[in-house]
Amino acid sequence: MTEPSVHERYAEVTAEIMSRAPESEIDPTLERVRTLLDLLGDPQRSFRVIHVTGTNGKTSTARMIDALVRARGLRVGRYTSPHLRTVRERIVVDGEPISEQAFVEAYEDIRPFVDMADSMSDIPLSFFEILTVLSYAVFADAPVDVAVVEVGMGGRWDATNVVDGDVAVLTPIAVDHTEYLPDSPEGIAEEKAGIIKPGSIAVVAQQPLPVAEVLMEQAAEIGVTVAREGPEFGVAAREVAVGGQQIAIKGITANYEQIFLPLFGEYQASNAAVAVAAVEAFSAGTGDGPALDPEVVGEALTGTEAPGRLEVVRTSPTIVADAAHNPAGMIATAEAVEEAFSFSRLVGVVAVMADKDVEGILEPLEPLLDHIVVTRNSSPRSLDTERLAQIAEEVFGEDRVHTAPRLDDAIDRAVGLAEDGAEFGGAGVLVTGSVVTSGDAVHLLRGSADERGSTEERDSDS
């Protein structure tokens, strides 16, 4: 009998992992993850960690931190979630997702211990718990010097929070995931502050005052140093440029001028400032010296990518995919689109998860869009098109709302609406509402380098 190929074995392994409880099912405990890691010899203790949480901007900030640390000559592992096209995007070493073969080998190494850990608990390990432990095992085996670890949801009870980060990074915090987290920014801040550990340095993005107060209280209680965007670091200057923006950053210990950031929006400039501050703090804490080489910082940030975040996936007309999936994120997206693009006619394609604040997601788009086409994405959690249309009509009015049963049909419809009456070269389509929606659009319009990734693999907005 012919042995299965690496790709076939990879498909089998991912299917096996995906058969477990998905990210959208939360059981708040770290015990299962700790048990499995203990059986594996605690691989998470073999590297230093920069731990990243927040409501918006986590993945982009993590990618920038990764690039900056690698630019200092260190080997870096990066763990982020969710993914757009393949689950391997979540586990990155040296700037590249691990190969199918490496993924299979790593899982086969830990699988006997997974079975043991399952037998020691009333609830089997979940999909996200397995991937988290798998990433730590991969990083230890590589080995990496530093892991940049993005929280999946919240902080205190997130499966990633079995590490003690040298630096705890808190990106902007707002209300999201209220079915699992508190329903106020302050309550969510308390959960996310759980990644701040004794001996670490907390790097805090600009926050609403009540959120900032919660974070500062937690840091004071633990006795850690805090660097805040605004008082200690931030964006010193910014102007729109072709393909992105030109920025200057006031770091904690140095200034970094004339940096081209190939990403759109004020929020991405802020993410870059947070990333620089985080690496300065990390370098100071590890004895490497806090000052970064301005030229190295510029080179690292100029090479930054943020797939699915205001990503231009097609031209003529311009089609932009964006992963905004909560009101705060959509406000930032709308502002960035207005600033960076000069559409004479813009049509939105929107699919959202049923458990989201749908009206809050749609409202920032109302002044921006000429029409909106509502549809579904590939997740079973996607809101029914008819219900989404009803909510959209309350925001946009009946004449501006259109429906399509599938995303590809919706994009085709939006292209026609955008080109109908637009000035030459001024038609645009914005596909947004969910990380899954953005990933689906990238797949449809650009194809896939390997496998698309099943619905279960991407069934989460984080």
C-alpha positions as a printed Julia matrix, in Angstrom:
462×3 Matrix{Float64}:
   0.0    0.0     0.0
   1.35   3.41   -0.97
   2.39   5.64    1.9
   0.41   8.91    2.08
   2.21  12.0     0.79
   3.28  14.77    3.16
   0.36  16.88    1.99
  -2.1   14.03    2.54
  -0.68  13.37    6.0
  -0.86  17.09    6.78
  -4.52  17.12    5.74
  -5.18  14.17    8.05
  -3.39  15.8    10.97
  -5.18  19.13   10.59
  -8.53  17.35   10.3
  -7.75  15.48   13.52
  -6.9   18.69   15.37
  -9.92  20.52   13.93
 -12.24  17.8    15.17
 -11.65  19.12   18.68
 -13.57  21.96   20.32
 -13.1   25.14   18.23
 -11.79  28.53   19.37
 -15.35  29.76   19.76
 -15.91  27.32   22.65
 -14.12  28.57   25.76
 -13.51  26.71   29.02
 -11.58  29.16   31.25
  -8.7   27.15   32.7
  -4.99  26.78   32.03
  -4.71  23.38   33.68
  -5.01  21.26   30.54
  -2.31  23.25   28.75
  -0.05  23.17   31.81
  -0.51  19.42   32.14
   0.47  18.8    28.53
   3.44  21.15   28.69
   4.6   19.47   31.9
   4.48  16.09   30.16
   6.57  17.57   27.34
   9.19  18.98   29.72
   7.98  22.59   29.66
   9.27  23.65   26.21
   7.86  27.16   26.77
  10.67  27.82   29.26
  13.41  27.45   26.65
  12.94  30.88   25.01
  12.16  34.45   25.99
   8.71  35.84   25.24
   7.06  39.05   24.1
   3.37  38.53   24.86
   0.77  40.57   22.94
  -2.88  41.14   23.81
  -5.57  43.76   23.07
  -8.78  44.0    21.08
  -7.48  45.36   17.78
  -4.06  45.46   16.14
  -2.56  42.41   17.87
  -1.52  40.49   14.77
  -0.12  43.5    12.91
   1.82  44.56   15.99
   3.13  41.02   16.53
   4.34  40.88   12.93
   6.18  44.18   13.35
   7.77  43.05   16.63
   8.88  39.84   14.92
  10.54  41.78   12.09
  12.26  44.18   14.5
  13.65  41.42   16.73
  14.89  39.43   13.74
  16.59  42.58   12.48
  18.65  42.51   15.69
  20.04  39.14   14.68
  17.89  36.94   16.93
  15.96  33.87   15.86
  12.24  34.48   16.35
   9.14  32.32   16.54
   5.74  33.95   16.11
   2.38  32.55   17.15
  -0.74  34.46   16.04
  -4.43  33.8    15.41
  -6.67  33.4    13.57
  -5.29  32.81   10.08
  -6.44  33.82    6.62
  -5.54  30.9     4.37
  -3.66  28.11    6.14
  -3.37  27.12    9.77
   0.41  27.05    9.36
   0.35  30.85    9.23
  -0.11  30.75   12.99
   3.28  29.14   13.68
   6.13  31.08   12.1
   9.89  30.62   12.47
  12.42  32.97   10.88
   9.58  34.91    9.27
   8.1   31.91    7.43
   5.19  29.61    8.32
   6.39  26.13    9.22
   6.23  23.58    6.41
   3.6   20.88    6.14
   6.23  18.29    6.98
   7.41  20.21   10.07
   3.8   20.61   11.21
   3.13  16.87   10.86
   6.36  15.87   12.59
   5.76  18.26   15.48
   2.23  16.97   15.99
   3.32  13.34   15.83
   5.96  14.11   18.48
   3.41  15.53   20.93
   0.46  13.3    20.07
   1.15  10.54   22.65
   1.38  13.2    25.35
  -1.85  14.81   24.11
  -3.58  11.47   24.64
  -2.14  11.27   28.15
  -3.24  14.82   28.98
  -6.73  14.12   27.63
  -6.99  11.05   29.89
  -6.13  13.2    32.91
  -8.97  15.71   32.34
 -12.75  15.58   32.1
 -12.56  17.85   29.03
 -10.19  17.05   26.12
  -7.78  19.7    24.94
  -9.3   22.1    22.43
  -8.11  23.03   18.94
  -6.53  26.26   20.19
  -4.89  24.59   23.19
  -3.3   21.96   20.94
  -2.0   24.58   18.5
  -0.62  26.7    21.34
   1.34  23.78   22.81
   2.4   22.72   19.32
   3.81  26.19   18.67
   5.78  26.17   21.92
   7.19  22.74   21.06
   8.18  23.92   17.56
   9.88  27.02   18.97
  11.81  24.98   21.53
  12.91  22.49   18.89
  13.99  25.14   16.34
  15.33  26.55   18.69
  14.31  30.22   18.77
  15.77  32.94   20.97
  12.49  34.82   21.28
   8.82  33.98   20.77
   6.31  36.69   19.91
   3.05  35.25   21.2
  -0.38  36.73   20.43
  -3.2   36.03   22.85
  -6.17  34.29   21.26
  -8.88  35.88   23.4
  -8.77  37.89   26.61
  -5.56  37.2    28.48
  -5.85  35.83   31.98
  -7.37  32.47   30.94
  -6.05  32.36   27.39
  -4.17  29.16   26.57
  -1.06  31.18   25.68
  -0.83  32.6    29.2
   1.31  29.77   30.55
   4.37  31.8    29.57
   5.92  34.61   31.59
   6.61  37.33   29.05
   9.65  39.58   29.37
   7.4   42.22   27.8
   3.6   42.39   27.97
   2.16  44.41   25.07
  -1.39  45.75   25.3
  -2.78  47.09   22.02
  -6.0   49.18   21.98
  -8.75  47.63   24.1
 -12.46  47.87   23.31
 -15.6   45.76   23.71
 -15.62  42.46   21.81
 -16.33  38.78   22.51
 -18.85  39.72   25.21
 -20.25  36.19   25.16
 -16.95  35.13   26.77
 -15.52  38.36   28.19
 -16.98  41.18   30.33
 -19.24  43.65   28.53
 -17.33  46.79   29.45
 -13.9   48.05   28.33
 -12.77  48.17   31.97
 -13.81  44.56   32.57
 -12.08  43.41   29.41
  -8.98  45.35   30.46
  -8.88  43.41   33.73
  -8.83  40.14   31.78
  -6.19  41.3    29.32
  -4.0   42.69   32.13
  -3.59  39.07   33.22
  -0.6   38.7    30.88
   1.37  41.28   32.89
   3.69  39.23   35.09
   6.14  40.12   37.88
   9.49  41.14   36.44
   8.08  42.06   33.04
   7.79  45.44   31.33
   4.32  46.51   30.17
   4.07  48.43   26.89
   0.63  50.02   26.63
  -0.93  51.52   23.5
  -3.16  54.6    23.68
  -6.27  53.61   25.65
  -9.51  55.21   26.84
  -8.94  56.67   30.31
 -10.95  54.04   32.25
  -9.03  51.25   30.49
  -5.68  52.95   31.13
  -6.52  53.27   34.81
  -7.27  49.55   35.1
  -4.02  48.6    33.37
  -1.95  50.99   35.48
  -3.53  49.68   38.68
  -2.69  46.1    37.7
   0.88  47.05   36.81
   1.3   48.96   40.09
  -0.06  46.04   42.09
   2.48  43.69   40.51
   5.23  46.29   40.6
   6.22  46.34   36.94
   7.55  49.16   34.8
   5.08  50.63   32.31
   5.77  52.45   29.03
   2.69  54.27   27.74
   1.94  55.5    24.24
   1.76  59.28   24.56
   3.83  60.06   27.66
   6.75  57.7    26.96
   6.61  56.93   23.23
   4.44  57.46   20.16
   4.08  58.61   16.58
   5.92  61.92   16.23
   4.92  62.64   12.64
   2.94  61.01    9.88
   1.92  61.72    6.31
   0.21  59.69    3.63
   2.5   58.28    0.95
   1.99  56.15   -2.14
   1.43  52.6    -0.96
   1.42  53.47    2.73
   2.69  56.29    4.91
   5.84  58.08    5.99
   6.22  58.16    9.78
   8.55  59.26   12.54
   8.51  57.47   15.89
   9.49  58.81   19.29
  10.76  55.71   21.03
  11.37  55.16   24.7
  15.06  55.92   24.32
  15.6   57.14   20.75
  13.9   58.79   17.79
  13.37  57.04   14.47
  12.84  59.32   11.47
  11.76  58.94    7.85
  10.31  55.44    8.07
   8.18  54.21    5.2
   5.43  51.96    6.51
   3.7   50.07    3.67
   0.4   49.92    5.57
  -2.57  52.27    5.61
  -4.14  54.13    8.51
  -3.2   56.05   11.63
  -3.77  52.91   13.68
  -1.0   51.06   11.83
   1.41  53.91   12.56
   0.44  53.55   16.22
   0.97  49.78   16.0
   4.46  50.46   14.65
   5.26  52.78   17.56
   4.05  50.15   20.04
   6.18  47.51   18.32
   9.29  49.67   18.46
   8.7   50.42   22.14
   8.18  46.73   22.87
  11.49  45.79   21.27
  13.28  48.64   23.04
  11.84  47.38   26.34
  12.79  43.79   25.51
  16.34  44.78   24.6
  16.72  46.73   27.83
  15.37  43.83   29.88
  17.73  41.3    28.29
  20.81  43.47   28.71
  21.29  44.12   25.0
  20.79  47.85   25.49
  17.5   49.65   24.77
  18.65  51.71   21.81
  17.8   50.33   18.38
  19.64  51.23   15.2
  17.34  53.71   13.4
  18.4   52.35   10.02
  17.61  48.79   11.08
  14.21  49.9    12.44
  13.41  51.59    9.14
  14.38  48.54    7.11
  12.36  46.18    9.32
   9.19  48.25    9.26
   9.46  48.98    5.54
   9.3   45.23    4.95
   6.23  44.74    7.14
   3.16  43.01    5.72
  -0.3   42.73    7.27
  -2.28  40.28    5.11
  -6.0   40.88    5.07
  -5.68  44.25    6.79
  -6.63  46.89    4.21
  -4.91  44.69    1.66
  -5.35  45.63   -1.99
  -6.09  42.25   -3.56
  -7.07  43.41   -7.04
  -6.99  46.53   -9.19
  -9.29  47.8   -11.97
 -11.39  48.24   -9.97
  -9.53  48.35   -6.68
 -10.73  45.66   -4.28
  -9.57  45.95   -0.68
  -9.92  43.17    1.91
 -10.0   44.09    5.58
 -10.44  42.0     8.72
 -12.25  44.56   10.92
 -14.79  42.65   13.0
 -15.89  44.94   15.82
 -17.06  48.57   16.04
 -13.72  50.02   17.16
 -11.89  48.18   14.41
 -14.38  49.3    11.77
 -14.09  52.94   12.84
 -10.32  52.7    12.3
 -10.83  50.99    8.94
 -13.29  53.63    7.71
 -10.92  56.44    8.7
  -8.0   54.72    6.98
  -9.95  54.16    3.75
 -11.0   57.81    3.62
  -7.43  58.94    4.2
  -5.55  56.54    1.94
  -7.85  56.08   -1.07
  -9.62  58.53   -3.38
 -12.6   56.5    -4.53
 -15.34  58.37   -6.35
 -17.65  55.42   -5.75
 -17.13  52.75   -3.08
 -19.24  49.66   -2.52
 -18.93  47.41    0.5
 -19.19  43.64    0.66
 -19.94  42.64    4.24
 -20.29  39.3     6.02
 -20.14  39.16    9.82
 -20.37  36.58   12.57
 -23.78  36.18   14.18
 -22.44  36.83   17.69
 -21.04  40.27   16.87
 -22.39  43.81   17.39
 -23.61  43.96   13.8
 -25.14  47.42   13.93
 -21.99  48.78   15.57
 -19.9   47.26   12.78
 -22.1   48.68   10.02
 -22.56  52.22   11.32
 -18.99  53.45   10.64
 -19.39  52.28    7.04
 -22.59  54.23    6.33
 -20.93  57.59    5.45
 -18.24  55.78    3.48
 -20.17  53.46    1.16
 -22.42  54.28   -1.77
 -23.94  50.79   -1.61
 -23.49  47.68    0.48
 -23.81  44.05   -0.61
 -24.42  41.71    2.32
 -23.55  38.04    2.13
 -22.15  35.11    4.13
 -18.59  33.97    4.65
 -17.45  30.34    4.87
 -17.96  30.01    8.63
 -21.06  28.29   10.01
 -21.14  31.16   12.52
 -21.71  33.66    9.72
 -24.88  35.7    10.19
 -27.76  34.76    7.9
 -27.85  37.03    4.85
 -31.52  37.91    5.29
 -31.01  38.99    8.9
 -27.89  40.96    7.99
 -29.83  42.71    5.22
 -32.55  43.71    7.68
 -30.0   45.3    10.02
 -28.19  46.94    7.11
 -31.41  48.49    5.83
 -31.91  50.15    9.22
 -28.47  51.73    8.88
 -28.19  52.42    5.12
 -31.79  52.55    3.94
 -33.41  49.96    1.72
 -32.23  51.43   -1.62
 -28.53  51.07   -0.78
 -28.64  47.47    0.45
 -28.2   44.47   -1.85
 -27.9   40.77   -1.08
 -25.97  37.85   -2.54
 -26.0   34.28   -1.27
 -22.26  33.72   -1.72
 -19.18  35.87   -1.33
 -18.03  35.46   -4.93
 -21.46  36.55   -6.16
 -21.38  39.48   -3.73
 -18.01  40.67   -5.0
 -19.18  40.45   -8.62
 -22.3   42.43   -7.73
 -20.26  45.03   -5.86
 -17.86  45.47   -8.8
 -20.8   46.18  -11.1
 -22.31  48.68   -8.66
 -18.96  50.4    -8.13
 -18.21  50.77  -11.84
 -21.71  52.03  -12.59
 -21.32  55.8   -12.49
 -17.82  55.97  -11.03
 -15.26  58.36  -12.43
 -12.52  56.71  -14.47
 -10.26  54.81  -12.07
 -12.37  55.82   -9.09
 -14.36  52.64   -8.47
 -13.6   50.65   -5.33
 -14.87  47.63   -3.39
 -14.24  47.06    0.32
 -14.68  43.47    1.55
 -14.88  43.4     5.32
 -16.74  42.41    8.51
 -14.7   39.44    9.72
 -11.26  37.86    9.61
 -12.91  34.93    7.82
 -14.53  37.27    5.28
 -11.18  38.89    4.54
  -9.47  35.51    4.25
 -12.18  34.2     1.94
 -11.76  37.26   -0.3
  -7.98  36.86   -0.43
  -8.43  33.23   -1.42
 -11.05  33.98   -4.08
  -9.15  36.83   -5.68
  -5.56  35.68   -5.3
  -5.81  31.92   -5.06
  -3.91  29.9    -2.49
  -0.24  28.99   -2.31
  -1.19  25.71   -0.66
  -4.5   24.83    0.92
  -7.27  27.26    1.63
  -7.83  26.05    5.17
 -11.11  24.61    6.28
 -13.91  26.63    7.82
 -13.13  25.08   11.18
  -9.52  26.25   10.95
 -10.59  29.86   10.63
 -13.8   29.87   12.63
 -12.85  32.77   14.87
 -12.3   36.5    14.97
  -9.75  37.53   17.51
